[in-house]
């Protein structure tokens, strides 16, 4: 320690054993004035003396108390934070790394040193709320959590575990002792502000995330308090007045507006760090420019379209889906598009360039909204994404109703692929969350394994061989691997790794070959056929686990599709959106035309959407 060492002060500390018996010990301590540096000192030995008259040391000065051990196991010491008696689980617990004293800076601090402690003795002092906090919360920069919400979560935990909860003040001391450096701030709108802990959030894999969906504990939700609102281009770039956002101060009524109000909470589930990749330049080739069109006009269109796409990305990143329709209307709408703009939209190189830009934009939006298809996501967010996808085509065709059919058809095909991708990925995410419960249930897994062992795979192979013409050894290996993985009660992430490995093995012979896309499609068909044959056998045998197998089969089929489209995109140098658009450029919810080559015969201007024509300075009229 800096300066002349202060004399030791014996501080009596009460430790609670598993039987809640008070055993008094005296530990040698050193007092450090505020602002002084604390250095580790693992050489201070423990002085043991029994003092039956010792009193609990109460926290009267607001100092922090830490226990540092020198042993081979992690130790938790419980120190009373009040002079009155409390239940063992209400004590302030500090988890320290063994092997030396922890360095703490700040106000007055007591370091309680010990060596040679019996780790088992102190294990009983680890309070259930302490472990619960460590399991469900984590520190994070730029986010905050309502103080009342965290306490409500704690009350629910105590109710489930049949523990006696402490009051909010004592619980606040426990939180601050576990998560060092927490700050408290009052956040919210005027008249509706609440105290928040700044620098803490619920862990992404915590079950509390699902609790937040079903209860009204969190009015403000977790929110990045320092994050600057990204969405400004609608007013700044295009000059749209405030009335386009609704003009009303009332609370939002649509699901999209509801999510926009909760966007700061939901942004922890999306990739807010994603940036829009650079766009390619139009490949003019040897085609002559249209009449009265110069290269400067094309360059101006490139700049304007890039700004428009960045504005679209900003709106989606802020989960303000309801602004997209106005954004597109602002960019494309005019009572009479200029002749230059009409000529550019009919020009083939410009139309193909715009399609490439749309592929890049919409792929970026997919990666922003659904960065991990298997990660748990609140149902409110997935439902808003699906509603957003449902409206995209009608918004685009309405905004471009006065433009040439060729450009509308091209852009509508890309938007359709984007919407279909969002629907597929949200469905995949929903299946993944439902399957987690099955894969974590030991009794269900055992029943599935028992039913699977009764399936006549030889008969399945015999029936499927004529259709699929697969190598019998490959089928047998997959069967055995599947059973072993199921028997090991693997997690969903482990199953995902197994499926990824299957795709890699199947497509490995076609790497670098133009035949890879076709081979990938054939693999999906064969995988689906084999799995349907297994489900058929389980159905005929009235397997008790049929429902679980059906759910798992849906998930694995959809995840296989996801893996294959990304492998094909990687092999071809395209985005997955572009790959899916090439397979069938005319997606719709009605899958009756699945398997067709997508002749694009439907009218992209349908359905016709009536809209009020707004007098807006059209940005594209600068061309």
C-alpha positions, 0 to 999 in steps of 0.5 A: 500500500502507498505510504506508511501501512495503516495498523490492522483493524480487526473486523468481526464478520458473520458467516452463514453456514448451510444450517444458518448457524452464526459462526464468528470469525475475526479477519485481519483487515486494512483500511484504505482512504478514498482515492488511494491505490489498492495493490494486491497482497497475497502474503497476509495470513489469516488470524483465527480467533473465536469471539462469541461476543462479536457483533455483525459489522453493519454498513454504516459509512457506505463503504464496499466490502470484499473478501479475497482468498488465496486458495484453489477454488472460487469462494463467495463470502456473505457480508451483512449490509444492515444491522438487522438480521436477514435471511441468508439469501438476502446478504450481499455476496461477492464472487472473487477470483482466488489467488490474490486480492482484487484491486478496487478503486473508488471510495473507502474500501475494506479488503478482508484477506484470508488464506487456506480457507475450506472452499466447501464451508463458503459454498453454502454462503453463495445465495441463490439470488446471486447466482440467478443474477449472474445467470440472467444478467450481464454488463453492457455498454450503452444500455439500461434496464428499469430498476423496477423491472429487475426487482420484479424479475427477482420477486418472480424468481423468489416466488418460483424458488419459494424464497423470502424476498428482500426489500428493493433497497437491499436488493439494490445493494446486492446488484451493485455488489455483483455488477461493479460500476453500475450507475443509476439514471432517471430516463423516460419522457416527462411525467413518465420517467423511471430510474434505470440501471445503466450498463446492465442488460438481460442476457440474450439466452435468458428465459427472462426475455420471454418473460418480458414479452408476456408481462407488463413489467417493462414499460420502457424496456432496455434501451441504448441511451446514448445511441443517436437516432439514425433515422433522419434521411426522410426529413433531411434528404427528401424534405418530407414534412412531419405529418408523414409520420402521422402527425399525432402524439397519440400512442401507435396502434399498428404492430409496426408502430408498436415495435417502433416504440419498442425499437430501442429494446428490440435493437439488441436482437438485430445487427445495428452495426451493419453498413451498406456494402458498396454498389457496383457501377452500371455496365454500359457495355457497347449499348448506346445511351438513350437520346438526351441522356448523358453520363452525368445523368447516370452518375446523378442517378447513382448518387441519388439511388445510393442515398435512397438505399442508405435511407431505407437501411436507416429506417429498417435499422430503427425498426420504423417499418411504417416509414418505408411506404412514405420513403418509397413514395417520396423517391419515386412519386411524381405526377409526371416523371421526367422524360429523362428518368423514364428513359433511364428506367427503360435503359437495360444497363441501368435496370440491371444495375438497379437490380444488383443494388437492390440485391445488395440492399435487401440482403443487408436488411435481412442480415440486420433484422435476422442476424442469427436464425436460431437465436431467440427473438421476441414474438412481437419483433418477428410478427412485425417483420412478417407484417412488414414483409406482407406489405412490401410488394404493394407499397412498391407497386403503388409508389411506382405505378407511373413508371415503365413496366420493365423497371417495376417488374424487375424491382418487384421480383427482388422485393418479392424474394426479399419478402419471402426470405423474411417470411422463411427466416422468421418461420425458421426462427419460430420452429427453432424456439419450439424445437428447443423445448423438445430437445431439452426434454430427456423423456421425449428424446428417449421416446423418440430414440425408441420409436426411431429404432423401430423404423424399418430403414431397410424398407425406407431405403428400398422404396426411396432408392428408385426415386433418389438413387442415393449411395446406400452407404451414405444413407446408412451413415446419416442414419447412424449419425442421426441416432447417435446425435439424438442419443447424446441429447444434443442441443439445438446448436449441436444439431445445427452443426451436424446439419451443416456438416452434412451439407458440406459432405454432400456438396464437397464433390461439386465445389468449384463446379458449375453443377453445384447449384443443381446438386444442391437442389437435388440434395434438398429434394432427396433429403425431403423425400427420405424424411417424409418416408421416415415420418410415414413409417412413424405414422403407420406405427402410431409412434408416441413421439410422432409430434416431436418428430414432425416438429424436428423434421420441419425445422431440419428441412427449413434449416437445410434450405437455409444452409444450401441457399447460402452455400450456393450464394457463396459458390456463385458469388451472389447474395442469397436474395439473388439466388432465390430470385433467380430460382423463382422471381415471382414469390407469393404466399400461394405456393401453388406455382412452386416448381415453375420457372417463374415466367413473371406473368402476373401484373406487378401493378396488382393489387392496385392501391389507392393513395393520395397524391402528395405535392412533394419535390421529387428528388429524381426530377433533378435529372 
